[in-house]
Amino acid sequence: MGLLAFGDTGYGDELWGGAVITMQLALWGYVLALSLGLVVAIVTQAPATRLSGRVIQGVWRVYASIFMGVPSILVMFLFYFGGSAMLQSVLGLVGLRNTIDITPFWAGVAGLTLVYGAYIVELLRGAIRNVPKGQFEACSALALSRRSTWLHVILPQVARLALPGLINLWIIVLKDTALVSLVGLNDLVAQAKMAAGTTKLPFLFFTAAALFFVAFSWATLSLSRQLELRLARGIAREAT
């Protein structure tokens, strides 16, 4: 176990640094995916009978078809190897000639955001559809603004309905961060692989990396149970 110690004699420092990068990547990817999913889920609630509604629904279907049908690792490769050229082309349209390099970290964030943002949109759209229509009608009768309706009435119910699925997606995003090591990010999996190659002890280091993911998944599930109880506290009082 001395090989897992911190300092010059072990690889604990490297593994810990990789674990920090893994958590940062997962948090950035998930928070941005959740933000994107929430915005798109609300925007796509526009009635499809109007021209603007049909356009929005059409754009959403194209986006969903692409990013729900393509493996996230391919999206990461696309951003890592072609992201700089794409950004330079866009900036060139407005007369800017800046050179922007896409790091493995931000290529991973972009891939996780776009791919899992699509899944979160579908999850939130389903939760919104399960909110009783009477809630919207009551808000309209009370002359609540659209912002107040969503912020104070609809979204708290959506959060309760969508929470189990959102927790599952967080765990999947956390595990998929391992894919970013394929584009050169020194995350936990990459550090474990390098340590295993140097010491010829792959079982030790890959087991340590696996235990990290298991520990954070366990912590997530424990926290989610507390959050579920908090979001359902009003329903529990009604039941009693």
C-alpha positions in Angstrom: 0.0 0.0 0.0 3.0 2.3 0.2 2.6 2.9 -3.6 -0.6 4.7 -2.8 1.1 7.0 -0.2 1.6 10.7 -0.8 5.1 12.0 -1.4 8.0 10.9 -3.4 7.6 7.2 -2.6 4.0 6.8 -3.7 1.5 7.8 -6.4 -1.1 9.3 -4.0 -0.4 12.8 -5.1 -0.9 12.0 -8.8 -4.1 10.0 -8.1 -5.5 12.8 -5.9 -4.7 15.4 -8.6 -6.4 13.2 -11.2 -9.4 12.7 -8.9 -9.7 16.5 -8.5 -9.6 17.0 -12.3 -12.2 14.2 -12.7 -14.6 15.9 -10.2 -14.1 19.3 -11.9 -14.8 17.9 -15.3 -18.0 16.1 -14.0 -19.3 19.2 -12.2 -18.7 21.5 -15.2 -20.2 19.1 -17.6 -23.2 18.3 -15.5 -24.0 21.8 -14.4 -23.8 23.1 -18.0 -25.8 20.2 -19.3 -28.5 20.8 -16.7 -28.6 24.5 -17.5 -28.8 23.8 -21.2 -31.5 21.1 -20.6 -33.6 23.4 -18.4 -33.6 26.3 -20.9 -34.3 24.1 -23.9 -37.0 22.1 -22.0 -38.9 25.4 -21.1 -38.4 26.9 -24.6 -39.7 23.8 -26.4 -43.0 24.0 -24.4 -44.1 26.7 -26.9 -47.2 25.5 -28.8 -46.3 23.8 -32.0 -49.3 25.3 -33.8 -47.5 28.6 -34.3 -44.7 29.0 -36.8 -42.1 29.9 -34.1 -43.2 26.8 -32.1 -42.8 24.5 -35.2 -39.3 26.0 -35.8 -38.3 25.4 -32.2 -39.6 21.8 -32.3 -37.8 21.2 -35.5 -34.5 22.5 -34.2 -34.9 20.5 -31.1 -35.6 17.2 -33.0 -32.4 17.8 -35.1 -30.3 18.5 -32.0 -31.7 15.4 -30.2 -31.2 13.1 -33.1 -27.6 14.1 -33.5 -26.4 14.2 -29.9 -28.5 11.3 -28.6 -27.4 9.1 -31.5 -23.6 9.8 -31.4 -21.3 8.4 -28.7 -20.0 11.1 -26.4 -16.4 10.2 -27.1 -16.8 11.1 -30.7 -18.2 14.5 -29.8 -15.1 15.0 -27.5 -12.8 14.0 -30.4 -14.6 16.4 -32.7 -14.2 19.3 -30.3 -10.6 18.4 -29.4 -9.3 17.9 -33.0 -11.6 20.3 -34.8 -12.9 22.7 -32.2 -10.1 25.3 -32.8 -10.8 25.4 -36.5 -14.5 25.7 -36.0 -14.1 28.6 -33.5 -11.6 30.4 -35.9 -14.1 30.1 -38.7 -16.9 31.6 -36.6 -14.6 34.4 -35.3 -13.5 35.0 -38.9 -17.0 35.9 -39.9 -16.9 38.9 -37.6 -13.4 39.9 -38.6 -11.5 38.4 -35.7 -8.3 36.3 -36.4 -7.7 35.0 -32.9 -6.3 31.5 -32.4 -8.1 29.5 -29.7 -6.8 26.2 -28.6 -9.3 23.7 -27.2 -7.7 21.8 -24.3 -8.7 18.2 -23.5 -10.6 19.4 -20.4 -12.8 21.8 -22.3 -13.3 19.3 -25.1 -14.6 16.9 -22.5 -16.8 19.5 -20.9 -18.3 20.4 -24.4 -18.9 16.7 -25.2 -20.6 16.0 -21.8 -22.7 19.1 -22.0 -24.1 18.6 -25.5 -24.7 14.9 -25.2 -26.2 14.8 -21.7 -27.9 18.1 -22.2 -30.1 16.3 -24.8 -31.0 13.6 -22.3 -31.8 16.1 -19.6 -34.1 18.0 -22.0 -36.1 14.8 -22.6 -36.2 14.1 -18.9 -37.4 17.6 -17.9 -39.9 17.7 -20.8 -41.4 14.5 -19.5 -41.5 15.9 -15.9 -43.2 19.1 -17.1 -45.8 17.1 -19.0 -46.6 15.3 -15.8 -47.3 18.5 -13.9 -51.1 18.8 -13.8 -52.4 21.3 -16.3 -54.5 22.8 -13.5 -51.3 24.2 -12.1 -50.8 26.3 -15.2 -54.4 27.3 -15.4 -54.4 28.4 -11.7 -51.3 30.5 -12.3 -53.0 32.1 -15.3 -56.1 32.8 -13.2 -54.0 34.4 -10.6 -52.3 36.6 -13.2 -48.9 35.4 -12.3 -46.1 36.3 -14.6 -44.4 33.7 -16.7 -41.3 34.0 -14.6 -43.2 33.6 -11.3 -45.2 30.7 -12.7 -42.1 28.7 -13.7 -39.9 29.7 -10.8 -42.3 29.4 -7.9 -44.9 26.9 -9.0 -43.8 24.6 -11.9 -40.1 24.1 -11.4 -40.3 22.9 -7.8 -42.7 20.2 -8.9 -40.5 19.4 -11.9 -37.5 19.0 -9.6 -39.3 16.5 -7.5 -40.5 14.5 -10.5 -37.2 14.6 -12.3 -34.8 14.1 -9.4 -34.3 10.3 -9.7 -33.5 10.6 -13.4 -31.2 13.6 -12.8 -29.3 11.6 -10.1 -28.9 8.7 -12.5 -27.5 11.0 -15.2 -25.1 12.6 -12.7 -23.6 9.1 -12.0 -23.4 8.4 -15.7 -21.6 11.7 -16.4 -19.2 11.0 -13.6 -18.3 7.6 -15.1 -18.1 9.0 -18.6 -15.4 11.4 -17.5 -13.0 8.5 -17.9 -13.4 8.8 -21.7 -11.7 12.2 -21.7 -8.4 10.4 -20.9 -8.4 9.3 -24.5 -7.9 12.8 -25.7 -5.0 13.4 -23.3 -6.5 14.7 -20.1 -4.6 13.6 -17.0 -7.7 12.6 -15.0 -7.9 9.9 -12.4 -8.1 7.1 -15.0 -5.1 8.4 -16.9 -3.0 8.8 -13.7 -4.0 5.2 -12.7 -3.0 3.9 -16.1 0.4 5.7 -15.9 1.1 4.4 -12.4 0.1 0.9 -13.4 2.4 1.0 -16.4 5.3 2.2 -14.4 4.9 -0.3 -11.5 3.4 -3.2 -13.4 0.7 -3.4 -10.8 -2.5 -2.6 -12.7 -4.8 -4.3 -10.3 -3.8 -2.0 -7.4 -4.2 1.3 -9.2 -7.3 0.5 -11.2 -8.9 -0.9 -8.1 -8.1 2.4 -6.3 -9.6 4.4 -9.2 -12.7 2.1 -9.2 -13.2 2.7 -5.4 -13.1 6.4 -6.0 -16.1 6.2 -8.4 -17.9 3.8 -6.1 -17.4 6.1 -3.1 -18.8 9.2 -5.0 -21.7 7.2 -6.4 -22.5 6.0 -2.8 -22.3 9.6 -1.5 -24.5 10.8 -4.4 -27.2 8.2 -3.6 -27.1 9.1 0.1 -27.4 12.8 -0.6 -30.2 12.1 -3.1 -32.3 10.3 -0.5 -32.1 13.4 1.7 -33.0 15.7 -1.2 -36.0 13.5 -2.1 -37.3 13.8 1.4 -36.9 17.5 1.4 -38.6 18.0 -2.0 -41.5 15.7 -0.9 -42.0 17.2 2.5 -45.2 19.0 1.5 -46.7 15.9 0.0 -45.8 13.9 3.1 -47.7 16.4 5.3 -50.7 16.1 3.0 -50.6 12.3 3.2 -50.8 12.5 7.0 
